[in-house]
Amino acid sequence: MPLPSVADPLLRELDRWHARGAVAPLWLRDDDAVSATPALERLVEQTERFSVPVTLAVIPADEEPSLRNLVASEPHVSVAVHGWRHADHAAPGVKKQELGPERPAETVLAELSSGLGRLRAHYGAHLLPVLVPPWNRIDAALLPALPGLGFQALSVYGREKPGPIPAINTHVDLIDWHGTRGGRPPERLFAEIAARLSEIAGTGATMGLLTHHLVHDAAAWSFLETLFKVTAAHPACRWEPLSAHLQR
């Protein structure tokens, strides 16, 4: 069956990678995991079916035994630290953030240390020492202290910037947060993924896709199914686990 024409920008870019004898690296991060909801179970099944590793950004203060049980049985699923409680402490008129300058740094860092320890105890080898700040925001003054807590990398949204801790970011967001709060138009998503791959060709960087299983609508699920089919069928594409980038 022919693949949908909406995916043509990505297919053309992957053909260019193939012509150079290169393989485009992608990775998947899904945020706000707390329990084994039907939506999360669907995402885990979908990614397993297409051999796509997925990293769940788990909220430590609220994670439940059902999530631990789900992750334990899924070798392709890893876990990162999604702040502490995903609570907004921003001042009025400031964008939401949990890890901002509004509270003493010692308080924020103590919570992050507790979160890393809790998830390490509950998820074992599935836990990656990566911090995913809620709302993808963190006070830059906190960054130098993260390695001392045991974190090896930071993952936010957008282009990576040099800093005291390596960044392994996501670059394309599945969700239309300012509109439908469901899946964004597939033609835009395929075009953005293709553009990111064109930008990083030959650099050793990766293309990170960001999802939020709790708000996926029919459009979001349909896009993921199509994307996974497109990439599974092309020899110049590889979905990598986040752990692969920690080792580089």
Secondary structure as GFF3:
##gff-version 3
##sequence-region A 1 248
A	DSSP	three_ten_helix	5	7	.	.	.	ID=ss1
A	DSSP	alpha_helix	8	19	.	.	.	ID=ss2
A	DSSP	beta_strand	24	33	.	.	.	ID=ss3
A	DSSP	alpha_helix	38	49	.	.	.	ID=ss4
A	DSSP	beta_strand	54	58	.	.	.	ID=ss5
A	DSSP	alpha_helix	65	72	.	.	.	ID=ss6
A	DSSP	beta_strand	77	81	.	.	.	ID=ss7
A	DSSP	alpha_helix	105	123	.	.	.	ID=ss8
A	DSSP	three_ten_helix	124	126	.	.	.	ID=ss9
A	DSSP	beta_strand	127	131	.	.	.	ID=ss10
A	DSSP	three_ten_helix	134	136	.	.	.	ID=ss11
A	DSSP	three_ten_helix	140	145	.	.	.	ID=ss12
A	DSSP	alpha_helix	146	149	.	.	.	ID=ss13
A	DSSP	beta_strand	153	154	.	.	.	ID=ss14
A	DSSP	beta_strand	172	173	.	.	.	ID=ss15
A	DSSP	alpha_helix	186	200	.	.	.	ID=ss16
A	DSSP	beta_strand	207	211	.	.	.	ID=ss17
A	DSSP	three_ten_helix	213	215	.	.	.	ID=ss18
A	DSSP	alpha_helix	218	232	.	.	.	ID=ss19
A	DSSP	beta_strand	237	239	.	.	.	ID=ss20
A	DSSP	alpha_helix	242	246	.	.	.	ID=ss21
###
